[in-house]
């Protein structure tokens, strides 16, 4: 049989007979490496007969038949410690293909990390078929507070890959009956599920698919990918690194600095990995996620971290070139340029009067928050400040010498259950969201002009208490209202007055 040879767009090949046909030479060559699905009872027979394609052969499951679900007693009879440990019993559906060993990985074995902080299955417990229950597998591991764990299937070569962990939260269905436990399953990062076990006992679940519907039974071609990166150079100490599926996302691997044929600086690395696998760039000097490569989204005026890059499908070793050298469009997050910034603000009326009537800007960066006093321009009714800041620095406005009296914003909130409401919350923003290039006296600076005075949308958290006396700014001696023993007094210079203007001795 060579009927399927060179059918390059196949998703799968399904055979219902328990008796394999006789294949011609190269019978399934160039068939997109798709899975070969056969009856579960005949998997070994097919693998023997079609040994050339053994690692593509998988089980069709028990479609159309009744699946017998084990009980807590069944697992106890099989020798599992259902009283003191977590016993995870899983049924893998047709889409959760099983052809390699499956292991339990979690907090109880440091997420399979061994020497060099890399994952392997050396310290992991293997799921074993549950006798008498076709398609069911079980494993046990120690219980502790907040214990987490999930199944990971080995690759066809026995290696570890997070790509073959269990699917997202929707892939898990509780099938347990009386006496069984219910896991807490949350949506994790990038099509994963975080699975918590709140008590010792049996957790009996059906798993519908592996992460991103990946199929560990299909051998994906591996190639050498040489990656050239023209990097932004806002920081001289920046050293680009790459991290991804090729090293199980463990640590960034520094790229080598070199030059191209035109003498332009670039960074390069060669990795061996399967096509379709993901990777990211970050700075080797900060080997964590705090300094990833970012791009500037000009339509919303924010810097955003790149999503995963994906290795393309190729037929041979290949070279990929990324040109991110434009500092105005790309950066490593912590290599952000410090700018001269000029801010003008029109704030809500009813400015507080408990202290001296002044307000300040609180700027948050990687260090402690810094309070910057704002100057008032009476003619324009604007408050202003000149400072140096990074675009991603966040700032708020509050009453000077106050820890809690911030300007609030009336904001429309939407919730995951479909409901929504308007609430007053502390107003704040990043510099880069509003700044424009400076002009005139401020050429080279970034300028922000904001009117946040509309009382329908902005207000002080603690508004001023009216006294019946209009506050007038003096260009001679500043006056300040104070409260003493429940009474309001006016301080002017070194003298104190009542609201009626009588001096208090």
C-alpha positions in Angstrom: 0.0 0.0 0.0 1.4 3.4 -1.1 -1.9 5.2 -1.6 -1.1 8.1 0.8 2.5 8.8 -0.3 3.2 12.5 -0.9 -0.2 13.6 0.5 1.4 16.6 2.2 -1.7 18.2 3.7 -3.1 15.4 5.8 -4.1 16.0 9.4 -4.3 12.4 10.4 -4.5 8.8 9.0 -7.2 6.7 10.6 -7.4 2.9 10.3 -10.3 1.0 12.0 -9.1 -2.5 11.2 -7.1 -4.4 13.9 -5.0 -6.0 11.2 -2.4 -3.8 9.5 -2.2 -3.8 5.7 1.1 -4.5 4.0 2.9 -1.3 3.2 5.0 -0.6 0.2 8.4 1.1 0.6 7.9 4.6 1.8 4.2 4.1 2.1 3.6 7.1 4.5 6.5 9.3 3.4 5.8 13.0 2.8 2.4 12.8 4.6 2.9 15.9 6.8 4.2 13.7 9.7 0.5 13.4 10.7 -0.5 10.9 13.4 -1.5 7.4 12.3 -4.6 6.6 14.4 -5.4 2.9 15.0 -7.6 0.9 17.5 -6.2 0.9 21.0 -6.2 -2.9 21.1 -4.0 -3.0 18.0 -1.3 -0.3 18.7 1.5 -2.8 19.4 0.5 -4.9 16.3 0.6 -1.8 14.1 3.9 -0.6 15.5 5.5 -4.0 14.8 4.1 -4.2 11.3 4.8 -0.6 10.4 8.0 -0.1 12.5 9.3 2.6 10.3 6.4 4.8 11.5 6.1 3.5 15.0 6.4 6.8 16.7 3.6 8.3 14.6 1.1 5.5 15.6 -1.4 6.4 18.3 -4.5 5.1 19.8 -8.1 5.9 18.6 -9.5 5.5 22.2 -12.9 4.2 22.9 -15.2 6.4 20.8 -18.7 5.2 20.7 -18.3 3.0 23.8 -19.0 3.6 27.5 -16.0 4.6 29.6 -15.9 2.9 33.0 -14.9 5.5 35.7 -12.9 4.2 38.6 -13.9 5.0 42.2 -11.9 5.9 45.2 -12.2 2.3 46.4 -10.9 1.1 43.1 -7.8 3.2 43.5 -7.3 2.1 47.1 -7.6 -1.5 46.0 -5.0 -0.8 43.4 -2.6 0.2 46.2 -2.7 3.9 46.1 -2.6 5.9 49.4 -5.9 7.6 49.0 -5.9 8.8 52.7 -2.6 10.6 52.9 -1.4 11.5 49.4 -2.7 13.2 46.3 -3.8 10.4 43.9 -4.3 11.9 40.4 -6.3 9.5 38.1 -6.7 10.7 34.5 -8.5 9.5 31.4 -7.0 10.7 28.2 -9.4 11.3 25.4 -8.6 10.8 21.7 -7.3 14.3 21.4 -5.0 13.9 24.4 -2.9 11.4 22.5 -0.8 9.0 24.5 2.2 7.2 23.0 5.0 8.0 25.4 5.6 7.9 29.2 3.6 10.5 31.3 5.0 12.0 34.5 3.6 14.0 37.4 5.4 17.4 37.7 4.8 20.0 40.3 5.8 21.7 43.5 6.5 18.3 45.2 9.5 17.7 42.9 10.6 21.3 42.2 8.9 21.2 38.8 11.2 18.5 37.6 14.3 20.7 37.9 17.5 18.8 38.2 21.2 19.8 37.8 21.8 23.1 36.1 18.2 24.1 36.9 17.0 22.2 33.8 14.0 19.9 33.7 14.2 16.2 33.3 12.1 13.2 34.5 14.7 11.7 36.8 12.9 12.7 40.0 9.3 12.4 38.6 6.7 9.7 39.3 5.3 8.1 36.2 1.6 7.6 35.5 0.8 3.9 35.3 -2.2 2.3 33.5 -4.9 1.5 36.0 -5.6 -2.2 35.7 -9.2 -3.0 34.6 -9.9 0.5 33.4 -9.0 1.0 29.8 -7.6 4.5 29.0 -7.1 5.4 32.7 -3.8 6.2 34.3 -2.9 7.1 37.9 0.0 8.5 40.0 0.4 9.6 43.6 2.6 12.3 45.1 3.0 13.8 48.6 0.4 16.3 49.9 1.3 19.7 51.3 -0.4 23.1 51.6 -0.9 24.7 48.2 0.6 21.7 46.4 0.4 22.0 42.6 1.0 19.4 39.9 0.1 18.4 36.3 0.9 15.7 33.8 3.7 16.1 31.3 4.2 13.6 28.5 7.7 12.9 27.3 8.7 13.6 23.7 9.2 10.7 21.3 12.9 10.7 22.2 12.1 10.7 26.0 13.1 14.3 26.5 11.3 16.8 28.7 9.2 19.6 27.0 6.6 21.9 28.6 4.9 21.9 25.2 3.5 18.5 26.2 2.0 19.4 29.5 -1.7 19.2 30.1 -4.0 21.7 28.3 -5.6 24.8 29.7 -8.4 24.8 32.3 -11.1 23.9 29.8 -9.2 20.6 29.0 -10.0 19.3 32.6 -13.3 17.7 33.5 -14.1 16.3 36.9 -15.3 12.7 36.6 -15.0 11.7 40.3 -17.9 10.3 42.3 -18.6 10.0 46.0 -15.5 10.5 48.2 -13.4 12.0 45.5 -11.8 15.5 45.6 -12.1 18.6 43.4 -9.0 20.4 42.2 -8.8 24.2 41.9 -7.9 24.8 38.3 -7.0 28.3 37.1 -6.1 29.6 33.6 -2.4 29.7 33.5 0.1 31.4 31.1 0.0 30.7 27.4 -2.6 27.9 27.1 -1.7 26.3 30.3 -3.6 25.4 33.5 -2.5 25.9 37.1 -3.8 22.9 39.1 -4.0 23.0 42.9 -5.0 20.1 45.2 -6.6 21.5 48.4 -6.6 18.2 50.4 -5.2 14.6 50.2 -7.3 12.1 48.4 -8.4 11.1 44.9 -8.8 13.5 42.0 -10.4 11.7 39.1 -10.4 13.8 35.9 -10.7 13.5 32.1 -8.1 15.3 30.1 -9.3 16.5 26.7 -6.0 17.6 25.1 -2.4 18.6 25.7 -1.2 22.2 25.7 -2.2 24.1 22.6 -3.6 20.8 21.2 0.0 19.6 20.6 0.6 16.0 19.7 3.6 14.4 21.3 3.3 11.4 19.1 4.3 13.3 16.0 8.0 13.8 15.3 8.5 17.4 14.4 11.6 18.2 12.2 14.5 19.7 14.1 16.8 22.2 12.4 19.7 24.5 13.3 18.4 28.1 13.3 21.0 30.8 13.2 19.5 34.0 14.5 20.9 37.4 13.8 19.7 40.4 15.9 20.3 44.1 15.2 19.5 45.4 18.7 18.5 48.8 20.1 21.5 50.3 21.8 20.0 52.8 24.3 22.0 51.1 27.0 25.7 50.5 26.4 25.7 47.7 29.0 22.9 45.8 27.3 23.8 42.2 26.2 21.0 40.5 24.2 20.1 36.9 25.1 17.6 34.4 23.8 15.3 32.0 25.8 12.7 29.6 24.6 11.5 26.0 24.1 15.0 25.0 23.0 16.2 25.3 26.7 12.8 24.8 28.3 12.6 28.5 29.2 15.2 28.1 32.0 17.6 30.9 31.5 18.7 33.4 28.9 21.6 32.3 26.6 23.8 35.3 25.7 24.2 36.0 22.0 27.6 36.7 20.5 28.5 40.2 19.4 29.8 40.5 15.8 29.5 42.7 12.7 27.8 42.1 9.3 29.4 42.6 5.9 28.8 46.4 6.1 30.4 46.6 9.5 27.2 47.1 11.4 27.0 45.6 14.9 24.8 42.6 15.4 24.3 39.7 17.8 24.1 36.1 16.7 23.4 32.6 18.1 22.6 29.2 16.6 20.0 27.0 18.3 18.7 23.5 17.5 15.0 23.2 17.9 11.8 22.0 16.3 10.0 24.2 13.8 7.0 26.0 15.3 8.7 26.3 18.7 8.8 29.7 20.5 11.5 32.0 21.8 12.0 35.5 23.1 14.8 38.1 23.4 15.8 39.7 26.7 18.9 41.2 28.3 21.5 38.8 29.6 22.6 41.4 32.2 19.1 41.0 33.8 18.4 37.4 33.4 14.7 37.6 34.2 11.6 38.9 32.6 12.1 42.5 33.8 14.1 43.4 30.7 12.5 41.9 27.6 12.6 43.4 24.2 9.7 45.9 23.6 8.2 47.8 20.7 6.6 51.3 20.8 2.9 51.2 19.8 2.5 54.7 18.4 -1.3 54.5 18.1 -1.8 54.2 21.9 1.6 55.7 22.9 2.8 52.8 25.0 5.7 50.4 25.0 4.6 46.8 24.8 6.5 43.5 25.3 6.8 41.4 22.2 4.8 38.1 22.1 6.7 34.9 21.5 8.6 34.6 18.2 8.1 31.3 16.4 10.7 29.2 14.5 9.4 28.8 10.9 8.8 25.6 9.1 11.8 25.0 6.8 13.4 22.1 4.9 17.0 22.6 6.1 19.1 24.6 8.5 18.4 28.3 8.1 19.2 31.9 9.1 16.7 34.4 10.6 17.4 38.1 10.7 15.6 40.6 13.1 16.3 44.3 12.7 15.2 46.1 15.9 18.0 48.7 15.8 15.7 51.8 15.7 15.8 53.2 19.2 12.6 55.2 18.6 10.7 52.0 17.9 12.4 49.3 20.0 14.1 49.0 23.3 15.0 46.6 26.1 12.6 47.6 28.9 15.2 48.7 31.5 17.2 50.6 28.9 14.6 53.3 28.6 15.9 56.8 27.9 15.5 59.6 30.5 13.7 62.6 29.1 13.4 66.3 30.1 9.6 66.7 30.7 7.5 69.8 31.2 4.0 69.2 32.7 1.1 71.7 32.8 -2.0 70.6 34.7 -5.5 72.1 35.3 -6.9 70.4 38.4 -10.4 70.1 39.9 -11.7 73.1 41.9 -12.1 72.8 45.6 -8.3 72.5 46.2 -7.6 71.3 49.7 -6.8 73.8 52.5 -5.8 71.7 55.4 -2.1 72.5 54.8 -0.9 75.2 52.6 -3.1 74.8 49.5 -0.2 73.4 47.4 -0.2 70.2 45.4 2.5 67.9 44.2 3.1 65.2 41.6 4.2 61.8 42.9 6.4 60.0 40.4 6.9 56.2 40.6 9.9 54.5 39.0 12.0 51.5 39.8 13.1 53.3 43.0 11.0 54.8 45.8 8.2 57.3 44.8 9.4 60.9 44.5 7.2 63.9 45.3 7.6 66.9 43.0 6.1 70.2 44.1 3.9 71.9 41.4 4.1 75.7 40.8 0.8 77.6 40.3 0.3 80.2 37.5 -2.6 82.3 38.6 -3.1 83.9 35.2 -3.5 80.6 33.4 -4.9 78.7 36.4 -2.4 76.0 35.7 0.0 74.0 37.8 3.4 73.1 36.3 6.7 71.3 36.9 9.8 70.6 35.0 11.6 67.2 35.7 13.5 64.3 34.2 11.6 61.0 33.8 11.2 57.9 31.8 8.1 57.5 29.6 7.0 54.4 31.5 7.2 56.2 34.9 3.7 56.5 36.5 2.6 59.7 38.2 -0.3 60.8 40.4 -1.3 64.2 41.8 -2.1 64.8 45.4 -2.3 67.5 48.0 1.2 68.5 49.2 2.2 67.0 52.6 -0.7 64.6 52.3 -0.5 60.8 52.2 -4.0 60.1 50.9 -5.7 63.1 49.3 -5.3 62.2 45.6 -7.2 63.4 42.5 -9.8 60.7 41.6 -11.2 59.8 38.2 -14.7 58.5 37.4 -13.9 55.3 35.5 -15.9 52.8 33.7 -15.0 49.2 34.8 -15.9 46.0 33.0 -15.9 42.7 34.8 -15.4 39.1 33.5 -19.0 38.2 34.3 -20.3 40.8 31.9 -21.3 43.4 34.4 -19.9 46.9 34.6 -20.1 50.0 36.7 -18.6 53.5 37.1 -16.4 54.0 40.1 -14.2 56.7 41.5 -10.6 55.6 41.6 -7.2 57.3 42.0 -6.2 59.0 38.8 -2.7 58.3 37.4 -1.0 57.9 34.1 2.4 57.3 32.5 4.3 60.2 31.0 4.6 58.7 27.6 0.8 58.3 27.2 0.4 62.1 26.9 3.7 63.7 26.1 4.4 65.4 22.8 7.7 66.7 21.4 8.6 70.2 22.8 8.4 73.4 20.9 9.7 77.0 21.4 11.5 77.4 24.7 11.2 73.6 25.4 12.6 72.2 22.2 14.2 68.9 23.1 11.8 68.3 26.0 8.6 66.3 26.2 5.5 68.4 27.0 2.3 67.3 28.7 -0.7 69.6 28.9 -3.6 68.0 30.8 -7.0 69.4 31.8 -8.3 67.2 34.6 -10.6 69.8 36.0 -14.0 68.6 34.8 -16.0 67.9 38.0 -18.0 65.2 36.2 -14.9 63.1 35.8 -12.3 64.4 38.3 -12.4 65.3 42.0 -10.3 65.4 45.1 -10.6 62.4 47.4 -10.9 64.8 50.4 -12.4 68.1 49.2 -11.8 71.4 50.9 -14.2 72.4 53.7 -15.9 75.7 52.9 -15.3 78.5 55.4 -17.3 81.3 53.8 -14.2 83.3 53.1 -12.8 83.4 49.6 -9.2 82.3 49.3 -7.0 84.9 47.5 -3.4 84.2 46.5 -1.1 87.0 47.7 2.2 87.8 46.0 3.4 89.4 49.2 2.8 87.2 52.2 1.3 83.7 51.8 -1.7 83.0 54.1 -2.5 79.5 55.4 -5.7 78.2 57.0 -5.2 75.9 60.0 -7.6 74.1 62.4 -6.9 74.3 66.1 -9.2 72.8 68.7 -11.9 72.7 66.1 -11.6 76.3 65.1 -10.2 77.8 61.8 -7.5 80.4 62.0 -5.5 82.3 59.4 -1.7 82.3 59.6 0.0 85.3 57.8 3.7 85.7 58.3 4.3 85.3 62.0 0.8 86.4 63.1 -2.4 84.5 63.6 -6.0 85.9 62.9 -9.5 84.7 63.4 -11.9 84.4 60.4 -13.3 87.8 61.3 -9.8 89.3 60.9 -9.0 89.8 64.6 -5.4 89.1 65.6 -4.9 86.3 68.1 -2.2 87.1 70.7 
